Amino acid sequence: MNGISYLLDTNIIIGMYQKSAEVIALMQAKKINISQCAFSGITRMELLSFPGITENEEQAIESLLDRMTHLSVSPIIEDLTIQFRRQHQTKLPERLLLQQQKPMPLSC
């Protein structure tokens, strides 16, 4: 985790996306540079699996996440979980466990 000083949770990233005065003040007070931040694959899944998310919101969130380090579960598992949760509106941990049990196609 070279260069990573902060692991951000979902609520902080939502605050960043929404330009929350409280989150901005916290980041300024702590002198947090977004390039020193990381987020987990679970946070990414929580942010992007909201059933009503628009394409513009998804792109804006992805753009924000692109500026940080991604500590991944597995991109395939994340993407499958995001899509499944959008469609079935289940709790994230349940979906993550289910997706990990699904056989995945192998590519050559």
N, CA, C and O atoms as a printed pandas DataFrame, in Angstrom:
     atom_number atom_name residue_name chain_id  residue_number  x_coord  y_coord  z_coord
0              1         N          MET        A               1    0.829   -1.181    0.000
1              2        CA          MET        A               1    0.000    0.000    0.000
2              3         C          MET        A               1    0.875    1.246    0.000
3              4         O          MET        A               1    0.696    2.136    0.831
4              5         N          ASN        A               2    1.783    1.305   -0.897
5              6        CA          ASN        A               2    2.721    2.408   -1.018
6              7         C          ASN        A               2    1.989    3.707   -1.333
7              8         O          ASN        A               2    1.242    3.780   -2.310
8              9         N          GLY        A               3    2.201    4.739   -0.505
9             10        CA          GLY        A               3    1.598    6.036   -0.739
10            11         C          GLY        A               3    0.176    6.178   -0.233
11            12         O          GLY        A               3   -0.410    7.253   -0.361
12            13         N          ILE        A               4   -0.398    5.128    0.339
13            14        CA          ILE        A               4   -1.763    5.193    0.851
14            15         C          ILE        A               4   -1.714    5.538    2.336
15            16         O          ILE        A               4   -1.064    4.857    3.129
16            17         N          SER        A               5   -2.411    6.603    2.689
17            18        CA          SER        A               5   -2.479    7.017    4.092
18            19         C          SER        A               5   -3.873    6.862    4.679
19            20         O          SER        A               5   -4.035    6.796    5.898
20            21         N          TYR        A               6   -4.891    6.802    3.804
21            22        CA          TYR        A               6   -6.271    6.774    4.277
22            23         C          TYR        A               6   -7.084    5.741    3.507
23            24         O          TYR        A               6   -7.024    5.673    2.279
24            25         N          LEU        A               7   -7.846    4.940    4.246
25            26        CA          LEU        A               7   -8.805    4.014    3.653
26            27         C          LEU        A               7  -10.183    4.611    3.909
27            28         O          LEU        A               7  -10.638    4.667    5.052
28            29         N          LEU        A               8  -10.841    5.054    2.851
29            30        CA          LEU        A               8  -12.119    5.754    2.991
30            31         C          LEU        A               8  -13.288    4.789    2.949
31            32         O          LEU        A               8  -13.288    3.822    2.188
32            33         N          ASP        A               9  -14.288    5.064    3.780
33            34        CA          ASP        A               9  -15.486    4.238    3.743
34            35         C          ASP        A               9  -16.514    4.864    2.803
35            36         O          ASP        A               9  -16.323    5.968    2.294
36            37         N          THR        A              10  -17.590    4.145    2.590
37            38        CA          THR        A              10  -18.620    4.544    1.636
38            39         C          THR        A              10  -19.187    5.924    1.947
39            40         O          THR        A              10  -19.358    6.742    1.043
40            41         N          ASN        A              11  -19.478    6.188    3.212
41            42        CA          ASN        A              11  -20.109    7.461    3.575
42            43         C          ASN        A              11  -19.217    8.661    3.282
43            44         O          ASN        A              11  -19.712    9.710    2.872
44            45         N          ILE        A              12  -17.928    8.523    3.485
45            46        CA          ILE        A              12  -17.010    9.627    3.179
46            47         C          ILE        A              12  -16.974    9.872    1.670
47            48         O          ILE        A              12  -16.992   11.019    1.224
48            49         N          ILE        A              13  -16.924    8.803    0.893
49            50        CA          ILE        A              13  -16.887    8.969   -0.570
50            51         C          ILE        A              13  -18.198    9.561   -1.080
51            52         O          ILE        A              13  -18.188   10.379   -2.000
52            53         N          ILE        A              14  -19.323    9.159   -0.498
53            54        CA          ILE        A              14  -20.603    9.777   -0.864
54            55         C          ILE        A              14  -20.553   11.271   -0.545
55            56         O          ILE        A              14  -20.997   12.096   -1.343
56            57         N          GLY        A              15  -20.015   11.611    0.615
57            58        CA          GLY        A              15  -19.874   13.019    0.987
58            59         C          GLY        A              15  -18.989   13.785    0.025
59            60         O          GLY        A              15  -19.264   14.942   -0.293
60            61         N          MET        A              16  -17.922   13.140   -0.442
61            62        CA          MET        A              16  -17.050   13.779   -1.432
62            63         C          MET        A              16  -17.818   14.011   -2.731
63            64         O          MET        A              16  -17.750   15.090   -3.321
64            65         N          TYR        A              17  -18.549   12.986   -3.168
65            66        CA          TYR        A              17  -19.322   13.074   -4.408
66            67         C          TYR        A              17  -20.373   14.187   -4.311
67            68         O          TYR        A              17  -20.582   14.939   -5.262
68            69         N          GLN        A              18  -21.029   14.279   -3.150
69            70        CA          GLN        A              18  -22.087   15.274   -2.962
70            71         C          GLN        A              18  -21.546   16.638   -2.534
71            72         O          GLN        A              18  -22.307   17.582   -2.324
72            73         N          LYS        A              19  -20.220   16.726   -2.408
73            74        CA          LYS        A              19  -19.557   17.966   -1.987
74            75         C          LYS        A              19  -20.092   18.450   -0.634
75            76         O          LYS        A              19  -20.382   19.631   -0.444
76            77         N          SER        A              20  -20.211   17.499    0.296
77            78        CA          SER        A              20  -20.674   17.787    1.652
78            79         C          SER        A              20  -19.697   18.735    2.344
79            80         O          SER        A              20  -18.490   18.494    2.364
80            81         N          ALA        A              21  -20.232   19.814    2.910
81            82        CA          ALA        A              21  -19.384   20.785    3.613
82            83         C          ALA        A              21  -18.642   20.117    4.768
83            84         O          ALA        A              21  -17.481   20.432    5.030
84            85         N          GLU        A              22  -19.311   19.200    5.451
85            86        CA          GLU        A              22  -18.690   18.504    6.583
86            87         C          GLU        A              22  -17.508   17.643    6.130
87            88         O          GLU        A              22  -16.455   17.648    6.767
88            89         N          VAL        A              23  -17.681   16.914    5.043
89            90        CA          VAL        A              23  -16.607   16.053    4.534
90            91         C          VAL        A              23  -15.464   16.901    3.984
91            92         O          VAL        A              23  -14.295   16.601    4.228
92            93         N          ILE        A              24  -15.791   17.940    3.254
93            94        CA          ILE        A              24  -14.747   18.824    2.717
94            95         C          ILE        A              24  -13.943   19.450    3.857
95            96         O          ILE        A              24  -12.716   19.520    3.788
96            97         N          ALA        A              25  -14.635   19.905    4.906
97            98        CA          ALA        A              25  -13.947   20.502    6.058
98            99         C          ALA        A              25  -13.036   19.479    6.740
99           100         O          ALA        A              25  -11.914   19.807    7.126
100          101         N          LEU        A              26  -13.512   18.255    6.886
101          102        CA          LEU        A              26  -12.711   17.192    7.493
102          103         C          LEU        A              26  -11.455   16.927    6.676
103          104         O          LEU        A              26  -10.357   16.825    7.223
104          105         N          MET        A              27  -11.624   16.817    5.362
105          106        CA          MET        A              27  -10.479   16.537    4.499
106          107         C          MET        A              27   -9.478   17.692    4.507
107          108         O          MET        A              27   -8.268   17.468    4.483
108          109         N          GLN        A              28   -9.977   18.909    4.541
109          110        CA          GLN        A              28   -9.081   20.066    4.597
110          111         C          GLN        A              28   -8.365   20.142    5.942
111          112         O          GLN        A              28   -7.170   20.433    5.995
112          113         N          ALA        A              29   -9.090   19.882    7.027
113          114        CA          ALA        A              29   -8.491   19.939    8.366
114          115         C          ALA        A              29   -7.391   18.896    8.530
115          116         O          ALA        A              29   -6.371   19.151    9.170
116          117         N          LYS        A              30   -7.607   17.718    7.945
117          118        CA          LYS        A              30   -6.622   16.632    8.035
118          119         C          LYS        A              30   -5.586   16.699    6.913
119          120         O          LYS        A              30   -4.663   15.886    6.857
120          121         N          LYS        A              31   -5.755   17.691    6.012
121          122        CA          LYS        A              31   -4.863   17.847    4.854
122          123         C          LYS        A              31   -4.773   16.555    4.035
123          124         O          LYS        A              31   -3.688   16.102    3.671
124          125         N          ILE        A              32   -5.938   15.981    3.761
125          126        CA          ILE        A              32   -6.013   14.726    3.024
126          127         C          ILE        A              32   -6.005   15.013    1.532
127          128         O          ILE        A              32   -6.864   15.733    1.024
128          129         N          ASN        A              33   -5.035   14.447    0.837
129          130        CA          ASN        A              33   -4.944   14.526   -0.615
130          131         C          ASN        A              33   -5.573   13.253   -1.165
131          132         O          ASN        A              33   -5.241   12.153   -0.724
132          133         N          ILE        A              34   -6.469   13.398   -2.115
133          134        CA          ILE        A              34   -7.192   12.243   -2.643
134          135         C          ILE        A              34   -6.255   11.163   -3.193
135          136         O          ILE        A              34   -6.603    9.982   -3.188
136          137         N          SER        A              35   -5.085   11.556   -3.659
137          138        CA          SER        A              35   -4.136   10.565   -4.191
138          139         C          SER        A              35   -3.546    9.685   -3.090
139          140         O          SER        A              35   -2.942    8.654   -3.383
140          141         N          GLN        A              36   -3.713   10.080   -1.833
141          142        CA          GLN        A              36   -3.241    9.282   -0.700
142          143         C          GLN        A              36   -4.334    8.363   -0.161
143          144         O          GLN        A              36   -4.132    7.672    0.837
144          145         N          CYS        A              37   -5.490    8.358   -0.821
145          146        CA          CYS        A              37   -6.652    7.620   -0.329
146          147         C          CYS        A              37   -6.863    6.323   -1.096
147          148         O          CYS        A              37   -6.489    6.189   -2.261
148          149         N          ALA        A              38   -7.474    5.378   -0.401
149          150        CA          ALA        A              38   -7.847    4.100   -1.006
150          151         C          ALA        A              38   -9.285    3.786   -0.605
151          152         O          ALA        A              38   -9.827    4.358    0.341
152          153         N          PHE        A              39   -9.878    2.871   -1.342
153          154        CA          PHE        A              39  -11.218    2.378   -1.031
154          155         C          PHE        A              39  -11.230    0.888   -1.310
155          156         O          PHE        A              39  -10.451    0.390   -2.123
156          157         N          SER        A              40  -12.112    0.187   -0.637
157          158        CA          SER        A              40  -12.182   -1.262   -0.819
158          159         C          SER        A              40  -13.149   -1.622   -1.940
159          160         O          SER        A              40  -13.976   -0.812   -2.358
160          161         N          GLY        A              41  -13.025   -2.837   -2.407
161          162        CA          GLY        A              41  -13.967   -3.341   -3.401
162          163         C          GLY        A              41  -15.386   -3.339   -2.871
163          164         O          GLY        A              41  -16.332   -3.128   -3.630
164          165         N          ILE        A              42  -15.544   -3.571   -1.580
165          166        CA          ILE        A              42  -16.877   -3.557   -0.966
166          167         C          ILE        A              42  -17.458   -2.145   -1.056
167          168         O          ILE        A              42  -18.640   -1.981   -1.360
168          169         N          THR        A              43  -16.647   -1.138   -0.796
169          170        CA          THR        A              43  -17.113    0.245   -0.911
170          171         C          THR        A              43  -17.552    0.530   -2.341
171          172         O          THR        A              43  -18.593    1.152   -2.555
172          173         N          ARG        A              44  -16.780    0.088   -3.312
173          174        CA          ARG        A              44  -17.153    0.294   -4.720
174          175         C          ARG        A              44  -18.499   -0.364   -5.016
175          176         O          ARG        A              44  -19.355    0.220   -5.680
176          177         N          MET        A              45  -18.675   -1.585   -4.515
177          178        CA          MET        A              45  -19.943   -2.284   -4.740
178          179         C          MET        A              45  -21.103   -1.536   -4.096
179          180         O          MET        A              45  -22.170   -1.418   -4.698
180          181         N          GLU        A              46  -20.912   -1.034   -2.887
181          182        CA          GLU        A              46  -21.973   -0.280   -2.216
182          183         C          GLU        A              46  -22.320    0.983   -2.996
183          184         O          GLU        A              46  -23.497    1.315   -3.140
184          185         N          LEU        A              47  -21.328    1.680   -3.492
185          186        CA          LEU        A              47  -21.553    2.931   -4.217
186          187         C          LEU        A              47  -22.272    2.717   -5.547
187          188         O          LEU        A              47  -23.146    3.503   -5.913
188          189         N          LEU        A              48  -21.914    1.673   -6.262
189          190        CA          LEU        A              48  -22.406    1.503   -7.635
190          191         C          LEU        A              48  -23.596    0.559   -7.777
191          192         O          LEU        A              48  -24.128    0.416   -8.877
192          193         N          SER        A              49  -24.024   -0.083   -6.705
193          194        CA          SER        A              49  -25.109   -1.059   -6.839
194          195         C          SER        A              49  -26.474   -0.499   -6.469
195          196         O          SER        A              49  -27.454   -1.242   -6.435
196          197         N          PHE        A              50  -26.554    0.784   -6.195
197          198        CA          PHE        A              50  -27.846    1.390   -5.900
198          199         C          PHE        A              50  -28.762    1.200   -7.106
199          200         O          PHE        A              50  -28.393    1.575   -8.219
200          201         N          PRO        A              51  -29.964    0.617   -6.906
201          202        CA          PRO        A              51  -30.832    0.296   -8.053
202          203         C          PRO        A              51  -31.198    1.490   -8.932
203          204         O          PRO        A              51  -31.375    1.324  -10.139
204          205         N          GLY        A              52  -31.315    2.685   -8.361
205          206        CA          GLY        A              52  -31.728    3.841   -9.150
206          207         C          GLY        A              52  -30.597    4.703   -9.672
207          208         O          GLY        A              52  -30.838    5.813  -10.147
208          209         N          ILE        A              53  -29.374    4.220   -9.596
209          210        CA          ILE        A              53  -28.229    5.031  -10.028
210          211         C          ILE        A              53  -28.332    5.332  -11.524
211          212         O          ILE        A              53  -28.628    4.451  -12.331
212          213         N          THR        A              54  -28.084    6.590  -11.872
213          214        CA          THR        A              54  -28.115    6.965  -13.285
214          215         C          THR        A              54  -26.737    6.735  -13.900
215          216         O          THR        A              54  -25.746    6.569  -13.188
216          217         N          GLU        A              55  -26.690    6.729  -15.210
217          218        CA          GLU        A              55  -25.414    6.552  -15.902
218          219         C          GLU        A              55  -24.459    7.703  -15.578
219          220         O          GLU        A              55  -23.261    7.490  -15.393
220          221         N          ASN        A              56  -24.997    8.915  -15.511
221          222        CA          ASN        A              56  -24.154   10.075  -15.176
222          223         C          ASN        A              56  -23.593    9.967  -13.767
223          224         O          ASN        A              56  -22.423   10.274  -13.542
224          225         N          GLU        A              57  -24.414    9.535  -12.815
225          226        CA          GLU        A              57  -23.943    9.355  -11.438
226          227         C          GLU        A              57  -22.867    8.279  -11.376
227          228         O          GLU        A              57  -21.844    8.442  -10.710
228          229         N          GLU        A              58  -23.112    7.183  -12.076
229          230        CA          GLU        A              58  -22.134    6.095  -12.102
230          231         C          GLU        A              58  -20.797    6.582  -12.663
231          232         O          GLU        A              58  -19.742    6.285  -12.102
232          233         N          GLN        A              59  -20.839    7.321  -13.759
233          234        CA          GLN        A              59  -19.608    7.835  -14.365
234          235         C          GLN        A              59  -18.894    8.813  -13.433
235          236         O          GLN        A              59  -17.667    8.792  -13.331
236          237         N          ALA        A              60  -19.658    9.667  -12.755
237          238        CA          ALA        A              60  -19.055   10.639  -11.833
238          239         C          ALA        A              60  -18.405    9.935  -10.642
239          240         O          ALA        A              60  -17.318   10.320  -10.210
240          241         N          ILE        A              61  -19.061    8.914  -10.118
241          242        CA          ILE        A              61  -18.496    8.161   -8.996
242          243         C          ILE        A              61  -17.252    7.410   -9.450
243          244         O          ILE        A              61  -16.239    7.411   -8.751
244          245         N          GLU        A              62  -17.319    6.771  -10.613
245          246        CA          GLU        A              62  -16.148    6.053  -11.140
246          247         C          GLU        A              62  -14.978    7.019  -11.348
247          248         O          GLU        A              62  -13.827    6.678  -11.074
248          249         N          SER        A              63  -15.279    8.219  -11.832
249          250        CA          SER        A              63  -14.230    9.224  -12.043
250          251         C          SER        A              63  -13.579    9.615  -10.714
251          252         O          SER        A              63  -12.361    9.775  -10.638
252          253         N          LEU        A              64  -14.382    9.764   -9.687
253          254        CA          LEU        A              64  -13.857   10.066   -8.355
254          255         C          LEU        A              64  -12.999    8.907   -7.845
255          256         O          LEU        A              64  -11.908    9.121   -7.317
256          257         N          LEU        A              65  -13.496    7.688   -8.005
257          258        CA          LEU        A              65  -12.755    6.509   -7.543
258          259         C          LEU        A              65  -11.447    6.325   -8.306
259          260         O          LEU        A              65  -10.465    5.837   -7.746
260          261         N          ASP        A              66  -11.428    6.708   -9.569
261          262        CA          ASP        A              66  -10.212    6.574  -10.385
262          263         C          ASP        A              66   -9.044    7.383   -9.829
263          264         O          ASP        A              66   -7.889    7.115  -10.160
264          265         N          ARG        A              67   -9.336    8.355   -9.002
265          266        CA          ARG        A              67   -8.286    9.202   -8.425
266          267         C          ARG        A              67   -7.690    8.600   -7.150
267          268         O          ARG        A              67   -6.761    9.157   -6.566
268          269         N          MET        A              68   -8.236    7.456   -6.729
269          270        CA          MET        A              68   -7.777    6.791   -5.506
270          271         C          MET        A              68   -7.277    5.389   -5.836
271          272         O          MET        A              68   -7.435    4.911   -6.959
272          273         N          THR        A              69   -6.679    4.743   -4.856
273          274        CA          THR        A              69   -6.220    3.366   -5.021
274          275         C          THR        A              69   -7.359    2.412   -4.696
275          276         O          THR        A              69   -8.038    2.554   -3.679
276          277         N          HIS        A              70   -7.555    1.447   -5.571
277          278        CA          HIS        A              70   -8.617    0.448   -5.420
278          279         C          HIS        A              70   -8.033   -0.807   -4.780
279          280         O          HIS        A              70   -7.172   -1.461   -5.367
280          281         N          LEU        A              71   -8.496   -1.143   -3.585
281          282        CA          LEU        A              71   -8.097   -2.377   -2.914
282          283         C          LEU        A              71   -9.182   -3.399   -3.229
283          284         O          LEU        A              71  -10.219   -3.454   -2.568
284          285         N          SER        A              72   -8.925   -4.187   -4.228
285          286        CA          SER        A              72   -9.946   -5.004   -4.857
286          287         C          SER        A              72  -10.191   -6.344   -4.192
287          288         O          SER        A              72   -9.279   -6.978   -3.661
288          289         N          VAL        A              73  -11.450   -6.755   -4.238
289          290        CA          VAL        A              73  -11.837   -8.121   -3.916
290          291         C          VAL        A              73  -11.480   -8.943   -5.146
291          292         O          VAL        A              73  -10.615   -9.816   -5.081
292          293         N          SER        A              74  -12.118   -8.678   -6.227
293          294        CA          SER        A              74  -11.883   -9.233   -7.557
294          295         C          SER        A              74  -12.827   -8.467   -8.470
295          296         O          SER        A              74  -14.030   -8.447   -8.210
296          297         N          PRO        A              75  -12.336   -7.841   -9.520
297          298        CA          PRO        A              75  -13.216   -7.054  -10.382
298          299         C          PRO        A              75  -14.408   -7.844  -10.922
299          300         O          PRO        A              75  -15.504   -7.297  -11.042
300          301         N          ILE        A              76  -14.214   -9.094  -11.242
301          302        CA          ILE        A              76  -15.329   -9.904  -11.761
302          303         C          ILE        A              76  -16.391  -10.075  -10.685
303          304         O          ILE        A              76  -17.581   -9.900  -10.948
304          305         N          ILE        A              77  -15.960  -10.420   -9.465
305          306        CA          ILE        A              77  -16.898  -10.589   -8.356
306          307         C          ILE        A              77  -17.615   -9.271   -8.067
307          308         O          ILE        A              77  -18.827   -9.255   -7.849
308          309         N          GLU        A              78  -16.875   -8.178   -8.066
309          310        CA          GLU        A              78  -17.488   -6.872   -7.817
310          311         C          GLU        A              78  -18.559   -6.564   -8.854
311          312         O          GLU        A              78  -19.678   -6.195   -8.495
312          313         N          ASP        A              79  -18.230   -6.711  -10.138
313          314        CA          ASP        A              79  -19.177   -6.376  -11.198
314          315         C          ASP        A              79  -20.416   -7.265  -11.153
315          316         O          ASP        A              79  -21.532   -6.775  -11.330
316          317         N          LEU        A              80  -20.237   -8.558  -10.920
317          318        CA          LEU        A              80  -21.380   -9.464  -10.809
318          319         C          LEU        A              80  -22.255   -9.089   -9.617
319          320         O          LEU        A              80  -23.482   -9.104   -9.714
320          321         N          THR        A              81  -21.633   -8.759   -8.512
321          322        CA          THR        A              81  -22.375   -8.388   -7.308
322          323         C          THR        A              81  -23.136   -7.087   -7.514
323          324         O          THR        A              81  -24.287   -6.967   -7.092
324          325         N          ILE        A              82  -22.504   -6.111   -8.158
325          326        CA          ILE        A              82  -23.162   -4.835   -8.441
326          327         C          ILE        A              82  -24.416   -5.067   -9.275
327          328         O          ILE        A              82  -25.491   -4.580   -8.925
328          329         N          GLN        A              83  -24.289   -5.803  -10.367
329          330        CA          GLN        A              83  -25.433   -6.047  -11.240
330          331         C          GLN        A              83  -26.530   -6.829  -10.526
331          332         O          GLN        A              83  -27.709   -6.497  -10.653
332          333         N          PHE        A              84  -26.155   -7.862   -9.778
333          334        CA          PHE        A              84  -27.137   -8.693   -9.087
334          335         C          PHE        A              84  -27.866   -7.882   -8.021
335          336         O          PHE        A              84  -29.083   -7.995   -7.878
336          337         N          ARG        A              85  -27.135   -7.074   -7.281
337          338        CA          ARG        A              85  -27.758   -6.289   -6.213
338          339         C          ARG        A              85  -28.698   -5.234   -6.785
339          340         O          ARG        A              85  -29.744   -4.964   -6.195
340          341         N          ARG        A              86  -28.352   -4.638   -7.909
341          342        CA          ARG        A              86  -29.248   -3.668   -8.550
342          343         C          ARG        A              86  -30.578   -4.326   -8.905
343          344         O          ARG        A              86  -31.644   -3.739   -8.719
344          345         N          GLN        A              87  -30.500   -5.537   -9.411
345          346        CA          GLN        A              87  -31.698   -6.229   -9.872
346          347         C          GLN        A              87  -32.526   -6.805   -8.734
347          348         O          GLN        A              87  -33.755   -6.799   -8.804
348          349         N          HIS        A              88  -31.875   -7.304   -7.685
349          350        CA          HIS        A              88  -32.592   -8.045   -6.655
350          351         C          HIS        A              88  -32.674   -7.337   -5.314
351          352         O          HIS        A              88  -33.351   -7.829   -4.412
352          353         N          GLN        A              89  -32.018   -6.213   -5.154
353          354        CA          GLN        A              89  -32.083   -5.380   -3.958
354          355         C          GLN        A              89  -31.888   -6.179   -2.667
355          356         O          GLN        A              89  -32.691   -6.083   -1.739
356          357         N          THR        A              90  -30.836   -6.949   -2.623
357          358        CA          THR        A              90  -30.511   -7.729   -1.436
358          359         C          THR        A              90  -29.351   -7.077   -0.707
359          360         O          THR        A              90  -28.719   -6.151   -1.215
360          361         N          LYS        A              91  -29.085   -7.573    0.485
361          362        CA          LYS        A              91  -27.970   -7.036    1.263
362          363         C          LYS        A              91  -26.653   -7.415    0.615
363          364         O          LYS        A              91  -26.499   -8.520    0.095
364          365         N          LEU        A              92  -25.718   -6.503    0.649
365          366        CA          LEU        A              92  -24.435   -6.687   -0.023
366          367         C          LEU        A              92  -23.652   -7.907    0.448
367          368         O          LEU        A              92  -23.183   -8.668   -0.398
368          369         N          PRO        A              93  -23.483   -8.140    1.755
369          370        CA          PRO        A              93  -22.696   -9.319    2.155
370          371         C          PRO        A              93  -23.270  -10.629    1.626
371          372         O          PRO        A              93  -22.520  -11.534    1.260
372          373         N          GLU        A              94  -24.604  -10.733    1.585
373          374        CA          GLU        A              94  -25.227  -11.943    1.049
374          375         C          GLU        A              94  -24.881  -12.119   -0.427
375          376         O          GLU        A              94  -24.574  -13.229   -0.861
376          377         N          ARG        A              95  -24.926  -11.045   -1.194
377          378        CA          ARG        A              95  -24.626  -11.108   -2.617
378          379         C          ARG        A              95  -23.169  -11.453   -2.844
379          380         O          ARG        A              95  -22.846  -12.249   -3.726
380          381         N          LEU        A              96  -22.292  -10.864   -2.058
381          382        CA          LEU        A              96  -20.867  -11.136   -2.209
382          383         C          LEU        A              96  -20.582  -12.613   -1.983
383          384         O          LEU        A              96  -19.836  -13.226   -2.746
384          385         N          LEU        A              97  -21.163  -13.180   -0.953
385          386        CA          LEU        A              97  -20.963  -14.605   -0.681
386          387         C          LEU        A              97  -21.516  -15.459   -1.814
387          388         O          LEU        A              97  -20.877  -16.426   -2.227
388          389         N          LEU        A              98  -22.688  -15.114   -2.316
389          390        CA          LEU        A              98  -23.280  -15.870   -3.412
390          391         C          LEU        A              98  -22.415  -15.788   -4.662
391          392         O          LEU        A              98  -22.165  -16.806   -5.307
392          393         N          GLN        A              99  -21.956  -14.592   -5.013
393          394        CA          GLN        A              99  -21.153  -14.427   -6.222
394          395         C          GLN        A              99  -19.836  -15.187   -6.129
395          396         O          GLN        A              99  -19.330  -15.667   -7.144
396          397         N          GLN        A             100  -19.276  -15.304   -4.939
397          398        CA          GLN        A             100  -18.024  -16.031   -4.787
398          399         C          GLN        A             100  -18.219  -17.523   -5.005
399          400         O          GLN        A             100  -17.266  -18.235   -5.322
400          401         N          GLN        A             101  -19.443  -18.001   -4.839
401          402        CA          GLN        A             101  -19.719  -19.420   -5.010
402          403         C          GLN        A             101  -20.047  -19.782   -6.459
403          404         O          GLN        A             101  -19.986  -20.953   -6.834
404          405         N          LYS        A             102  -20.391  -18.791   -7.266
405          406        CA          LYS        A             102  -20.749  -19.050   -8.662
406          407         C          LYS        A             102  -19.515  -19.429   -9.467
407          408         O          LYS        A             102  -18.469  -18.796   -9.321
408          409         N          PRO        A             103  -19.614  -20.442  -10.310
409          410        CA          PRO        A             103  -18.478  -20.730  -11.197
410          411         C          PRO        A             103  -18.343  -19.619  -12.233
411          412         O          PRO        A             103  -19.340  -19.126  -12.760
412          413         N          MET        A             104  -17.118  -19.234  -12.515
413          414        CA          MET        A             104  -16.872  -18.172  -13.487
414          415         C          MET        A             104  -16.211  -18.758  -14.725
415          416         O          MET        A             104  -15.366  -19.647  -14.623
416          417         N          PRO        A             105  -16.597  -18.259  -15.895
417          418        CA          PRO        A             105  -15.971  -18.759  -17.118
418          419         C          PRO        A             105  -14.497  -18.370  -17.169
419          420         O          PRO        A             105  -14.114  -17.287  -16.727
420          421         N          LEU        A             106  -13.698  -19.242  -17.700
421          422        CA          LEU        A             106  -12.274  -18.968  -17.863
422          423         C          LEU        A             106  -12.013  -18.551  -19.297
423          424         O          LEU        A             106  -12.609  -19.098  -20.225
424          425         N          SER        A             107  -11.139  -17.601  -19.480
425          426        CA          SER        A             107  -10.774  -17.201  -20.836
426          427         C          SER        A             107   -9.334  -17.605  -21.091
427          428         O          SER        A             107   -8.511  -17.627  -20.177
428          429         N          CYS        A             108   -9.041  -17.921  -22.337
429          430        CA          CYS        A             108   -7.686  -18.347  -22.703
430          431         C          CYS        A             108   -6.915  -17.205  -23.292
431          432         O          CYS        A             108   -5.752  -17.370  -23.661
